[in-house]
C-alpha cells in the first residue's frame, strides 16, 4: 500500500488480528533475533551494527565516499556517524588523507580494527546465547526453532558468555 503523503510503501503486518479474529499460526518454527549496541550515559549510540558495516566498508573501499556509495548512504550521513562515535569515544577511528592528484582516502586505526573484530565476535556470541535461551525457555510454548548460529551454540552455557 502506498502512503501518498510520504511517497513510500506502508508496512502491513499480515499476521495482525482484526476485529477479534484469531491470527493463524506461523508456518515453521519461530526464530529468535537480538540487537546489540554500545551507548553512552545519555542514550546516544556509540557503536552498533550500522557503524560496524560502515567501518567494514571503509576498510574494503579505502575511503568514506566509496563506502557511502557501497552502502547506499550519503557521504555526510556516514561522516556524521563516524564523527559522533569518535567524539563519544574520545579516540580516532580513521586516519584520513586529503585529496589531490592521487585522491584522498581513509584507513582504519588499530582501535577501529579491534572494534570490527571484537564487536562482531561479541555480537555473534550474544545472538547464539539468545538462540539457546529462547529455545530453552520458550521452545515448547512458541515452537522456537533450533538455534541457527551453530558455531556458537555448543557449550555456550559452559563457557564464559
N, C-alpha and C positions, 0 to 999 in steps of 0.2 A: 504494500500500500504506500503511495507517495504522499508525503507531508508537503502540501502546497506552500506553506509558509516558509519552510526551511529548505525545500528543494531536494530532500533526501527521503529514502525509504524509511518507514516506521518499522520497528521490530515488533512482530506479532508472536506472542507466546502461544504456540499451537497446543500446548498441554494445559492451558488455563481452563478453569472451570467457570462456566457462565450459567447464571440462573439456577444455581444449586445442583447442576448436573455433575455427576462424578467424572473425574478425569480418567481416561483409560490408562492402564499400567504401561510402563515403558517396555519396549521390546529389547530383551537382552539385559545383562547386568548393568548397574549404575557404576560410574567411575568417579573416584574422588579427585578433587582439584584443590590446589593451595597456591597462595601467592606470598612471596617473601620480599621484604624491602627493609632498608635502614632509613630511619628518620631522626631528626634532631628533637630536642625537648619541646619545640614549638609545633611539631607535627609536620614540618617540611621534609619532603623526600630528599634524602642524601644520595641513596643508591638503590637501584632495583633492576628488574629485568629490562626495562626500557633503556636505562643508561648502560647496562651490560651490552645490549645489542649495539648501541652507539659506539662504545669503545671497541668492540669486535670489528665493526665496520671500518672504523678509523684505522685500526691495525691492518686490516686487509687492504684497504684502498689507499692508505697513506696520506689522506687529507680529510678535513672536516667537510669540505664541499663535495668530494666524491662519495663520502659516507652518507651525507644527507641525500644525495641523488639515489644511491643504492637503497636507502630505507624509505624513500618517498616522503621525506620530511624536509621542510625548509631549512636552509643553512642557519638562519637566525634562531630557529627553534632548537636545533642541535647545539649551537654555540651557547644559548641561554642555559640549557641543561648542564652542559659541561662546566660553564662558569659558575652556576649556582652550587654544583657539587664541590668544585674547588674551593669556593668561599666557605661552605659549610664544614668542609674537612680541614681547611686551613693549609692545604697542600695541593700541589700541581698534579694534574693527570696527564697533561700533554706538554711536549716540547715542540713549540711552533717555529717554523721557518717562514720568513716573509717571502712574498712572490718575487718575481724578477724574470729574467730570460729563461732560467731553468724551472721557474714556477716555485710556489711555496709548498708547504706540506706540514704534517704533524706526525710526531712519533709518540708512542706511549711512554710514560715514565715507569720506573720499576713498580711504583705503587699501583698504577693502572693495570699493569701486567698481573700483579698479585690479586687485585680485585677480580679480574676476569677469571683467573684460575680458582681462587678460593670461594668467591661468591657463588660461582656455578656449582662447585662441589657441595657447598652448604645447602644450596637450593635443592639439589638432587637428593641429598640425604633427608632433608625435611619432607620433601614430596614422598619419598619412599616410606618414611615413618608414618606419614598421613595415610598412605595406602593401607599399611598394616593395621593401624589403629581403627580406621573406618571399617575394614573387613572384620576385625576382631569384635568391635563394639556394636556395629550396625549391620553386619553382613547378612544375618538371617532375616532381620526385620525388613530390610530395604533391598535385598538382593544385590548387595555391593559386590562387584566382580573381584576376581583375583588381582592382586597388585600388578600393575603393568610395568613398573620400573624394576624389573627382576634383579638387576645388578646390585641393588642396594637393599633389597628386602630380606635376604637371607641373613640371619643373625643380627638384624637391625636393633633388636632389643638387648642383645648380649653385648654389643659394642657401645661405646660412648656416642651418643647422638649429639 
